[in-house]
Amino acid sequence: MGDQQNSSQHDDSQEVAALRQEIEDLIAMNARFVSVMVHEIRVPMTSIKGYSDMLGKNIVGQLNEQQQQFVEVIRSNVSRMEHLVADISDISKIQSGRMRLDSKMDMYKNVGLQVEKETRDLATERGHTLMFDTPSGLPLLNLDSSRLAQALQKLVVNALQYTPEGGEITVKAEGIDGRLKVSVTDNGIGMTEEEQSHLGELFWRADSELVRSFKGHGLGIPIAMGFIKLLGGEFFFESAPDQGSMFGFVVPGMS
Protein backbone atom coordinates (compact mmCIF):
# COMPACT_ATOMS: atom_id res chain seq x y z
CA MET A 1 0.00 0.00 0.00
CA GLY A 2 2.81 2.37 0.94
CA ASP A 3 4.68 1.66 -2.30
CA GLN A 4 1.55 2.42 -4.34
CA GLN A 5 1.07 5.72 -2.48
CA ASN A 6 4.70 6.71 -3.01
CA SER A 7 4.43 5.80 -6.69
CA SER A 8 1.28 7.91 -7.04
CA GLN A 9 2.94 10.88 -5.35
CA HIS A 10 5.97 10.47 -7.62
CA ASP A 11 3.75 10.46 -10.71
CA ASP A 12 1.93 13.57 -9.48
CA SER A 13 5.25 15.28 -8.87
CA GLN A 14 6.41 14.46 -12.38
CA GLU A 15 3.17 15.81 -13.85
CA VAL A 16 3.51 19.06 -11.91
CA ALA A 17 7.15 19.42 -13.01
CA ALA A 18 6.22 18.73 -16.63
CA LEU A 19 3.38 21.26 -16.47
CA ARG A 20 5.65 23.86 -14.90
CA GLN A 21 8.24 23.30 -17.63
CA GLU A 22 5.56 23.60 -20.31
CA ILE A 23 4.40 26.92 -18.86
CA GLU A 24 7.97 28.22 -18.67
CA ASP A 25 8.57 27.18 -22.29
CA LEU A 26 5.41 29.00 -23.39
CA ILE A 27 6.46 32.15 -21.52
CA ALA A 28 9.92 32.00 -23.11
CA MET A 29 8.44 31.43 -26.58
CA ASN A 30 6.05 34.34 -26.13
CA ALA A 31 8.92 36.57 -24.98
CA ARG A 32 10.96 35.66 -28.08
CA PHE A 33 7.96 36.36 -30.31
CA VAL A 34 7.39 39.78 -28.73
CA SER A 35 11.11 40.61 -29.03
CA VAL A 36 11.13 39.81 -32.75
CA MET A 37 7.83 41.64 -33.30
CA VAL A 38 9.07 44.76 -31.52
CA HIS A 39 12.25 44.79 -33.60
CA GLU A 40 10.43 44.28 -36.90
CA ILE A 41 7.95 47.07 -36.10
CA ARG A 42 10.62 49.52 -34.96
CA VAL A 43 12.60 49.25 -38.20
CA PRO A 44 9.88 50.64 -40.51
CA MET A 45 8.64 53.03 -37.79
CA THR A 46 12.10 54.60 -37.65
CA SER A 47 12.00 55.14 -41.41
CA ILE A 48 8.50 56.63 -41.32
CA LYS A 49 9.50 58.94 -38.47
CA GLY A 50 12.65 60.10 -40.27
CA TYR A 51 10.95 60.91 -43.55
CA SER A 52 7.95 62.58 -41.91
CA ASP A 53 10.31 64.73 -39.83
CA MET A 54 12.10 65.84 -43.01
CA LEU A 55 8.77 66.68 -44.64
CA GLY A 56 7.64 68.59 -41.57
CA LYS A 57 10.84 70.66 -41.56
CA ASN A 58 10.40 71.47 -45.27
CA ILE A 59 13.78 69.90 -46.07
CA VAL A 60 12.49 68.56 -49.40
CA GLY A 61 10.36 71.56 -50.26
CA GLN A 62 7.72 73.87 -48.84
CA LEU A 63 4.42 72.21 -47.88
CA ASN A 64 1.05 73.88 -48.08
CA GLU A 65 -1.15 74.10 -44.98
CA GLN A 66 -3.11 70.92 -45.70
CA GLN A 67 0.03 68.91 -46.46
CA GLN A 68 1.58 70.15 -43.21
CA GLN A 69 -1.52 68.98 -41.31
CA PHE A 70 -1.25 65.53 -42.92
CA VAL A 71 2.40 65.27 -41.89
CA GLU A 72 1.54 66.23 -38.30
CA VAL A 73 -1.08 63.46 -38.20
CA ILE A 74 1.55 60.97 -39.40
CA ARG A 75 4.08 62.16 -36.81
CA SER A 76 1.48 62.02 -34.01
CA ASN A 77 0.51 58.46 -34.87
CA VAL A 78 4.14 57.40 -35.20
CA SER A 79 4.77 58.74 -31.69
CA ARG A 80 1.74 56.85 -30.40
CA MET A 81 2.99 53.64 -32.01
CA GLU A 82 6.46 54.13 -30.56
CA HIS A 83 5.00 54.40 -27.05
CA LEU A 84 2.82 51.32 -27.59
CA VAL A 85 5.74 49.23 -28.88
CA ALA A 86 7.91 50.34 -25.94
CA ASP A 87 5.14 49.46 -23.47
CA ILE A 88 4.59 46.02 -25.02
CA SER A 89 8.33 45.37 -24.87
CA ASP A 90 8.48 46.40 -21.21
CA ILE A 91 5.48 44.35 -20.09
CA SER A 92 6.83 41.30 -21.93
CA LYS A 93 10.21 41.62 -20.21
CA ILE A 94 8.55 42.11 -16.82
CA GLN A 95 6.35 39.05 -17.19
CA SER A 96 9.10 36.82 -18.57
CA GLY A 97 11.68 37.88 -15.97
CA ARG A 98 13.99 39.35 -18.61
CA MET A 99 13.86 42.94 -17.39
CA ARG A 100 17.35 44.06 -16.41
CA LEU A 101 17.74 46.49 -13.54
CA ASP A 102 20.67 48.86 -13.11
CA SER A 103 20.77 49.73 -9.44
CA LYS A 104 22.73 52.76 -8.27
CA MET A 105 22.68 55.39 -5.54
CA ASP A 106 20.30 58.23 -6.30
CA MET A 107 17.95 60.76 -4.73
CA TYR A 108 14.20 60.80 -5.24
CA LYS A 109 14.46 64.52 -5.99
CA ASN A 110 16.09 63.67 -9.32
CA VAL A 111 13.32 61.20 -10.15
CA GLY A 112 10.61 63.74 -9.30
CA LEU A 113 12.22 66.49 -11.38
CA GLN A 114 12.50 64.18 -14.38
CA VAL A 115 8.85 63.11 -14.19
CA GLU A 116 7.68 66.69 -13.63
CA LYS A 117 9.54 67.77 -16.78
CA GLU A 118 8.06 64.89 -18.81
CA THR A 119 4.45 65.54 -17.71
CA ARG A 120 4.31 69.33 -17.47
CA ASP A 121 3.13 69.87 -21.06
CA LEU A 122 0.24 67.41 -20.66
CA ALA A 123 -0.80 69.12 -17.42
CA THR A 124 -0.77 72.52 -19.15
CA GLU A 125 -2.70 71.14 -22.11
CA ARG A 126 -5.39 69.79 -19.78
CA GLY A 127 -5.50 72.95 -17.66
CA HIS A 128 -4.46 71.00 -14.55
CA THR A 129 -2.56 72.14 -11.50
CA LEU A 130 0.29 69.65 -11.07
CA MET A 131 2.18 69.88 -7.79
CA PHE A 132 5.22 67.91 -6.66
CA ASP A 133 5.60 67.91 -2.87
CA THR A 134 9.22 66.84 -2.36
CA PRO A 135 10.49 67.61 1.15
CA SER A 136 14.12 67.44 2.19
CA GLY A 137 15.51 64.55 4.20
CA LEU A 138 14.01 61.76 2.10
CA PRO A 139 15.74 58.35 2.24
CA LEU A 140 18.55 57.79 -0.23
CA LEU A 141 17.83 55.18 -2.88
CA ASN A 142 19.88 52.29 -4.15
CA LEU A 143 17.83 50.96 -7.05
CA ASP A 144 17.17 51.45 -10.75
CA SER A 145 15.96 55.05 -10.60
CA SER A 146 15.16 55.14 -14.33
CA ARG A 147 12.59 52.36 -13.83
CA LEU A 148 11.26 54.09 -10.73
CA ALA A 149 10.83 57.27 -12.81
CA GLN A 150 9.08 55.25 -15.49
CA ALA A 151 6.62 53.81 -12.96
CA LEU A 152 5.92 57.24 -11.46
CA GLN A 153 5.48 58.80 -14.90
CA LYS A 154 2.82 56.20 -15.73
CA LEU A 155 0.91 57.07 -12.54
CA VAL A 156 1.10 60.82 -13.13
CA VAL A 157 -0.01 60.52 -16.76
CA ASN A 158 -2.87 58.28 -15.63
CA ALA A 159 -4.02 60.97 -13.17
CA LEU A 160 -3.66 63.76 -15.73
CA GLN A 161 -5.62 61.94 -18.38
CA TYR A 162 -8.49 60.74 -16.25
CA THR A 163 -9.18 63.96 -14.39
CA PRO A 164 -11.59 66.45 -16.01
CA GLU A 165 -10.00 69.69 -17.22
CA GLY A 166 -8.90 72.09 -14.52
CA GLY A 167 -8.18 69.39 -11.97
CA GLU A 168 -5.54 69.14 -9.26
CA ILE A 169 -2.91 66.42 -9.12
CA THR A 170 -0.43 66.18 -6.27
CA VAL A 171 2.65 63.97 -6.19
CA LYS A 172 3.70 63.66 -2.57
CA ALA A 173 6.87 62.00 -1.32
CA GLU A 174 7.66 61.11 2.27
CA GLY A 175 10.04 58.96 4.26
CA ILE A 176 8.58 56.13 6.36
CA ASP A 177 10.88 53.99 8.52
CA GLY A 178 13.76 54.37 6.08
CA ARG A 179 11.57 53.70 3.05
CA LEU A 180 10.29 56.07 0.38
CA LYS A 181 6.54 56.49 -0.05
CA VAL A 182 5.19 58.34 -3.09
CA SER A 183 1.50 58.97 -3.73
CA VAL A 184 -0.21 60.51 -6.76
CA THR A 185 -3.57 62.00 -5.76
CA ASP A 186 -6.15 63.47 -8.13
CA ASN A 187 -9.68 64.83 -7.92
CA GLY A 188 -10.79 63.02 -11.05
CA ILE A 189 -13.55 60.57 -11.93
CA GLY A 190 -12.47 57.86 -9.51
CA MET A 191 -13.22 54.16 -9.86
CA THR A 192 -15.92 51.79 -8.69
CA GLU A 193 -15.02 48.68 -6.69
CA GLU A 194 -15.71 46.57 -9.77
CA GLU A 195 -13.36 48.70 -11.87
CA GLN A 196 -10.68 48.52 -9.18
CA SER A 197 -10.84 44.71 -9.32
CA HIS A 198 -9.46 44.90 -12.88
CA LEU A 199 -6.38 46.98 -12.01
CA GLY A 200 -3.28 45.25 -13.31
CA GLU A 201 -5.08 43.45 -16.15
CA LEU A 202 -3.37 44.00 -19.50
CA PHE A 203 -5.23 46.20 -21.98
CA TRP A 204 -8.18 46.72 -19.61
CA ARG A 205 -9.80 50.16 -19.63
CA ALA A 206 -12.92 51.42 -17.88
CA ASP A 207 -16.04 52.20 -19.90
CA SER A 208 -16.15 55.83 -18.76
CA GLU A 209 -16.61 58.36 -21.57
CA LEU A 210 -13.63 60.37 -20.28
CA VAL A 211 -11.42 57.26 -20.22
CA ARG A 212 -12.42 56.26 -23.75
CA SER A 213 -11.78 59.79 -25.03
CA PHE A 214 -8.03 59.17 -24.62
CA LYS A 215 -6.18 56.85 -26.96
CA GLY A 216 -4.67 54.67 -24.25
CA HIS A 217 -3.84 50.98 -24.36
CA GLY A 218 -4.43 49.83 -20.78
CA LEU A 219 -0.76 49.10 -20.10
CA GLY A 220 0.29 52.04 -17.91
CA ILE A 221 -0.86 50.72 -14.52
CA PRO A 222 0.31 47.11 -15.16
CA ILE A 223 3.77 48.41 -16.13
CA ALA A 224 3.94 50.65 -13.05
CA MET A 225 2.89 47.76 -10.82
CA GLY A 226 5.42 45.47 -12.48
CA PHE A 227 8.33 47.85 -12.04
CA ILE A 228 7.50 48.57 -8.39
CA LYS A 229 7.43 44.84 -7.66
CA LEU A 230 10.78 44.32 -9.42
CA LEU A 231 12.25 47.16 -7.35
CA GLY A 232 11.23 45.37 -4.15
CA GLY A 233 8.43 47.79 -3.42
CA GLU A 234 4.72 47.71 -2.67
CA PHE A 235 1.97 49.21 -4.81
CA PHE A 236 -1.20 50.72 -3.31
CA PHE A 237 -4.29 52.59 -4.42
CA GLU A 238 -7.51 54.12 -3.11
CA SER A 239 -10.42 55.34 -5.19
CA ALA A 240 -14.11 56.14 -5.13
CA PRO A 241 -16.48 57.23 -7.91
CA ASP A 242 -16.48 61.02 -8.46
CA GLN A 243 -14.09 61.47 -5.54
CA GLY A 244 -10.75 60.97 -7.24
CA SER A 245 -8.03 58.40 -6.83
CA MET A 246 -4.69 57.90 -5.16
CA PHE A 247 -2.08 55.59 -6.64
CA GLY A 248 1.31 55.13 -5.09
CA PHE A 249 4.12 52.92 -3.94
CA VAL A 250 6.60 52.32 -1.17
CA VAL A 251 10.16 51.31 -2.10
CA PRO A 252 13.11 50.48 0.13
CA GLY A 253 15.61 53.18 0.99
CA MET A 254 19.34 52.67 1.11
CA SER A 255 20.27 50.35 3.97
HUKAPE-V923509 format. One record per residue. N is the residue number from 1. NEAR is the number of other ideal C-beta (glycine too) atoms within 12 Angstrom. Layout:
# HUKAPE-V923509
N:NEAR, N:NEAR
This chain:
# HUKAPE-V923509
1:7, 2:8, 3:9, 4:10, 5:11, 6:12, 7:13, 8:14, 9:14, 10:14, 11:14, 12:14, 13:14, 14:14, 15:14, 16:14, 17:14, 18:14, 19:14, 20:14, 21:14, 22:14, 23:16, 24:16, 25:15, 26:16, 27:21, 28:19, 29:16, 30:21, 31:26, 32:18, 33:18, 34:27, 35:22, 36:16, 37:18, 38:25, 39:17, 40:14, 41:22, 42:22, 43:15, 44:16, 45:26, 46:18, 47:15, 48:22, 49:25, 50:19, 51:19, 52:28, 53:20, 54:18, 55:26, 56:25, 57:17, 58:14, 59:14, 60:15, 61:12, 62:12, 63:20, 64:12, 65:10, 66:10, 67:18, 68:19, 69:15, 70:17, 71:27, 72:20, 73:17, 74:26, 75:25, 76:18, 77:19, 78:28, 79:20, 80:20, 81:25, 82:22, 83:25, 84:27, 85:29, 86:26, 87:33, 88:31, 89:28, 90:36, 91:36, 92:31, 93:27, 94:33, 95:27, 96:25, 97:16, 98:20, 99:25, 100:14, 101:23, 102:16, 103:20, 104:17, 105:17, 106:29, 107:27, 108:39, 109:25, 110:23, 111:35, 112:34, 113:22, 114:25, 115:37, 116:30, 117:18, 118:22, 119:32, 120:24, 121:14, 122:26, 123:31, 124:15, 125:16, 126:29, 127:16, 128:30, 129:22, 130:33, 131:23, 132:30, 133:22, 134:26, 135:17, 136:12, 137:15, 138:28, 139:29, 140:23, 141:35, 142:24, 143:34, 144:26, 145:32, 146:25, 147:35, 148:40, 149:34, 150:34, 151:40, 152:45, 153:35, 154:39, 155:42, 156:43, 157:39, 158:42, 159:44, 160:42, 161:36, 162:39, 163:36, 164:25, 165:20, 166:18, 167:27, 168:23, 169:40, 170:32, 171:42, 172:28, 173:38, 174:23, 175:25, 176:21, 177:12, 178:19, 179:26, 180:41, 181:30, 182:45, 183:30, 184:47, 185:33, 186:42, 187:26, 188:34, 189:30, 190:30, 191:33, 192:19, 193:14, 194:13, 195:25, 196:23, 197:14, 198:21, 199:29, 200:26, 201:17, 202:23, 203:18, 204:22, 205:28, 206:31, 207:15, 208:22, 209:12, 210:23, 211:26, 212:15, 213:17, 214:24, 215:16, 216:28, 217:27, 218:26, 219:33, 220:40, 221:41, 222:33, 223:40, 224:41, 225:32, 226:32, 227:37, 228:36, 229:24, 230:31, 231:38, 232:24, 233:30, 234:19, 235:33, 236:24, 237:31, 238:20, 239:33, 240:19, 241:17, 242:17, 243:17, 244:27, 245:37, 246:30, 247:39, 248:35, 249:39, 250:26, 251:41, 252:25, 253:28, 254:21, 255:13
